[in-house]
């Protein structure tokens, strides 16, 4: 079953259970996926759907920090709930050791020697780790490794 089909089935389940907050979050996700499909004029595969989910999750995390800074805990809690719903559709994240090993392997393959090679190294790692690891964390590991 594709990721999009799984999300649609979860939407139906939320409707039947009358779980309004979960249903709203899933509908938001499906709307974002549909918008991306309309923009690109083709149906999204699982990898592209994961990219949409990651984008929405990042937006929600940014909103949580903004709401917390404005002392709007009610809105921050709503965003955190949406993050939890979205996280259920993301693939399992890599461990710290796996990320470190992937960075070391990429450095060995590309022959990166210093900060000037970071862009090339990150391009290789992004292809391998997209959806599996937080790319900001990967970037920090790369900086530490090639410094």
N, C-alpha and C positions, 0 to 999 in steps of 0.2 A: 504494500500500500504506500502510495506516495505521501509525502509530508503534507501537501495541500489537501489530499483526501482525508488524512487523519485529523487535520484542523477542522475540516467541514463536519466530520463525524462528531468531534468534540463539541462543535457548535450546536448540533442537533441534540446531543446529550444535555448540554447546559439549558437548552430551551425546554426540554422535557422536565428537567429538574427545577425549572423556574429559578435558576441561579443567575440573577440579573447582572451582578458585577462581573462574573466570569464571562457571561454571554457578551457583555459590552466590550470586554478586552479582546475576545476572540473575533468579534465582528470588526473591531478596529484593525486587527491583524489581517483579516481577509480583505478588507477594503484596501489596505496598503499593498497587498499582493496583487489584487486586481488592478490597482492604479499602475503598478509597475508593468504588468502585462499589457495594459493599454498603451503605455508610453513606449514600450519596446516592440509592440505588435507581434508578440509570440508568447506562448505559455511558458511559465517559469518552471525550471527543473528544481530538484531539491536543494542544490547548492545555491541557486539564486534566491530561493525562498528563505534559506538560512541567512543569507546576506540581508534580506529585508527585515527579518526578525532581529538580527544584531543591530541594525540601524535604529529600529524602534526601541530596543532595549537601551541603547546609548542615549537616545533622546529622553527616555524616562529617567535614567540615572542623572542626567543633567538637570531635569526638572526637580528631582528630589532635592538636590543640593540648593537650588534656587528657592524652593518652597521652605526648606529648613532655615535658610538664611532670613527669610521673610516671616519666620515664626508662624507658618501655616502648616501645622503638623497634620491636619485633616487631609489636605491635598497631597502632602508628601506620602501619607499612608496609602492613599488611593493609587499613587504612582508606583509605590512598592508592591502593591497587590498585582498591578499590571505586569511589572517586571517578573514576578513569580509565575504568572500565567504564561508569559512569553518564554521564560527559561525552560519550561517543560518541553518546548519544541526544538531547543538547541541541542546539538550533539554534546556528548560528555566532554568536558574540558580536559586538557592534558595536565599531567602533574608537573611540578617544578623540575623534577629530575628529567622528565621527558623533553621539556622545553630546552633545558640546558644541553641535553644530548643532541637535539636537533640543531641548535645553534652551533655546537662544536662540529657537527658533521658538515653543515653548510660552509663554515669557515674553511674546513679542510678541502672541500670540493671547489670552492671559488678561489682559494688562495688569498683571501682577504688579509691584509696586514695592518691596516690602520683605519682611522676615521674616514678617510677619503673613499674607502670601499664599502661604507655602510649602506649606501643606496642600492648597490648591486646585491649585497648580502640580504637586505630586507626584501628585495624583489623575489629572490629565490625562496626565502622563508614564507613570504605571504602566500605564494602558490601552494606550499606544502601544509601550512598551519592555519589557513583561513577557516574560521568556524570551529577550530579545535582548540585554539588558544587566544588569549587576549593579546592583540598585536601591540598594545602599549607596553605590556610586560615583556614581550619578545624584544621590542626595541631597547628596553632598559638592559636586558641580558646581552644583547649584541654590543651595546655601548661599553658595558663592563668587560666583555670578552676581548674587544679589539683595542681597548685603550691601553 
